[in-house]
């Protein structure tokens, strides 16, 4: 039975205008074989019938949290503040979870107190529930899903956000201690949080898909690609400054490529103290950061700098010079250039 005071799991489901997919998403949670949970549906200003539908759901394990229309991260933070479970699980309003998802994630985390965040692989369907197979889904399975252990995910994460946010179950206290979600980082709020948790906290992934992602034009992942790239790059640069706090301000940023990713690094880097225009002459620190934005060129570049010495790697960022201490080399390449 569910304990009203302290269920084992709090499932956070933020929604803004979730119809017609919301009933399937909620149903997949309420039918879980694991029963000791609460479902917190955070309504972020819906006006499409979502509120009326939620009023008709009578399951006592579901609570509706009404949030101001402030965005996804703010909705998640509101849900995190309300969560009573020792674990927090995520669920999106247009996807669904396998019916044994919570049971398997709880059992695994109970056995592994050294791991704080547990993801699963995902399956993909379209608006009509038909399976989606594309170069992107194949890359996800080959590159992201191959990273299962804490060491593999810690190595790959600085390169690419290699776990699907909605598949995650995490220790509630860890997310709260990290400060929760930052609305300014949307639509990369999950990546920003994961990089803030590294390297002090450990991630893992189960081998079997326990979650289905609906791929459609109205999904949040299909909206705001340009903004997402900017937020991803900002998260990477902030992560690098946390890992190498001795970096000068500004520090010289070298961009070997001339693609869109390089343009974004050049633009957003200035605010974070990465100056792509700073000449090497006169740089007394002898330190520079190289951002390789063409991932097809990354293996060759990484091999070359590894042989040269005096270089530390953090995903697709390389620190050259006297501050090059420690490395974080990915186990596999990610699927998006940034």
Order of alpha helices (4+ residues) and beta strands (2+ residues): beta-alpha-beta-alpha-beta-alpha-beta-beta-alpha-beta-beta-alpha-alpha-beta-alpha-alpha-beta-beta-alpha-beta-alpha-beta-beta-alpha-beta-beta
